[in-house]
Every structure is written in C-alpha cells, then in structure tokens.
Amino acid sequence: MGVTHPWYAGVFPAPGTGSGMRTLRAARGAPSPRVHDVPLMESDTKGQDMTGSGSSERTTGGLAGKVAGKAKEVVGETTDNEQLAREGRLQQEQVDAARDAERERREAARAEQEAQLEREKAESRREREEIEAEVEQREAEEAAERDRKAAEQRAQRQASEEVRDAKAAERTEEAIAEQRERHAEAEAERRDEEAMKLEREARRAEAKAAALEDEEAR
C-alpha cells in the first residue's frame, strides 16, 4: 500500500531540503488546486462546517488547525486562490476565537474557584465567630453562676455570723442575768443572816434584861 502525501508536500519542503521561498515561487506557475480537491489536516479538535458561496468549507481547531489555516492562507495567496486563502484566514480566526473562548472559560472557572474560596473563607469566619460568641456567652454564664454562688455563700456566712453573734449576745445577756440573780440571792442571804443575827442579839438582850429584873426583884 503506497504512502499518501498531503497536497502541500510539493509546496512546503521537508525540513533540511532547501529554501521554501524558491519552492513557493516555483509553485506560482502551477495550476491552482480546487478547494474541494484539497485534503484538510486533521486535528484532535472537531471541525466546523461553514456554508458560504454555495460551498462547504471545513475548518479544524487547535494548534494543528492554526498551522493548517496559515498554510492554506499562504498557499492560497501564493497560488492566487482567494477562496483557499479566505478559508485559511477563517480557520485561523476560528482557532483564535476558540482559544480566546477557552481562555475566558478558564478565567471564569478560576474566578468561580476564587469566589468559592472566598465564600468558604467567609463561612469559616462566620462559623468561627459563632463559636467564639458561644464560648464567650458560655463563659459569661459560668462567671455569672460563679458570682451567684459566691454571693449566696457570702450571704450564708453573713447569716451564720449574725446568728452566732446573736447567740453569743444572748448567752452574754443570760450570763449577766444569772450573775445578777446570784448576786441578788447572795445579797438576800446576807441580809437574812444579818436579820437573824440581829434577832438573836435582841433575844439575848431581852433575856439578859429579864434576868437583871429577876435579880432586882429578889
């Protein structure tokens, strides 16, 4: 099976075979190839069918499409084939447009990723702020509970001290009252003893006086 050479093999020399300009000048005398007879270079990017002037122009994309379009433009201008040159320019424009669209798509995707990252950062900040607010509220509640318990304990201690002081005062008053009572009792006993002593002395004096009277009566 023979090797099929592309249509531009006779126009563009293989690398290292000589000047391409001499080949192009030689090709000016060659008959212009018909567009429908020219095989197109294939690319990984699917081509598009463009309808114009009653003919179908197939273009390819990507770097291969750019090179093929430039080759068509050069060959068309060299061979005075305006339709081929126009197809080459159109293919290059489509490749550039596809490249621009891809760049815009990537930029849009990058912008969306950055926006998503910012949203995630904002959400993280919001969650962190909510957690910090909850922690602060919980700490404030715990501090208020500690203050309440401390106040209750102080009140209980103060009440206990007041009760203790009241009991101490009561005991003091009771002791004073007991002391006064004992003193009064002792004073009463002393007075009773003095009264009994005076009574005994009075009785002795009466007995003595009676005895003296008896002696005088004899």
Residue pairs with C-beta under 8 A, 6 or more apart in sequence:
6 39
6 41
7 33
7 37
7 38
7 39
8 71
8 75
10 23
10 27
11 23
11 24
11 27
11 75
11 78
12 20
12 23
12 71
13 19
13 20
13 23
24 74
24 78
27 75
27 78
27 79
28 78
28 79
30 79
32 79
32 80
32 81
32 84
33 79
33 81
33 84
35 55
35 57
35 81
35 83
35 84
35 87
36 55
38 72
38 84
40 47
40 58
40 59
40 60
40 68
41 60
41 64
41 65
41 67
41 68
41 71
42 60
42 64
43 60
43 61
43 62
43 63
43 64
43 65
43 68
44 62
44 64
45 60
45 61
45 62
45 64
45 65
45 98
46 61
47 58
47 59
47 60
47 61
47 65
48 58
48 59
48 61
48 94
49 56
49 57
49 58
50 56
50 57
50 58
50 59
50 90
51 57
53 83
55 83
57 87
57 90
59 65
59 69
59 87
59 90
59 91
59 94
60 68
60 91
61 94
61 95
61 98
62 95
62 98
65 91
65 94
65 95
66 91
66 92
66 95
66 96
68 88
68 91
69 87
69 88
69 89
69 90
69 91
69 92
69 94
69 95
70 88
70 92
71 88
72 84
72 85
72 87
72 88
72 91
73 84
73 85
73 88
73 89
73 92
74 88
75 81
75 84
75 85
75 88
76 82
76 83
76 84
76 85
76 86
76 87
76 88
77 85
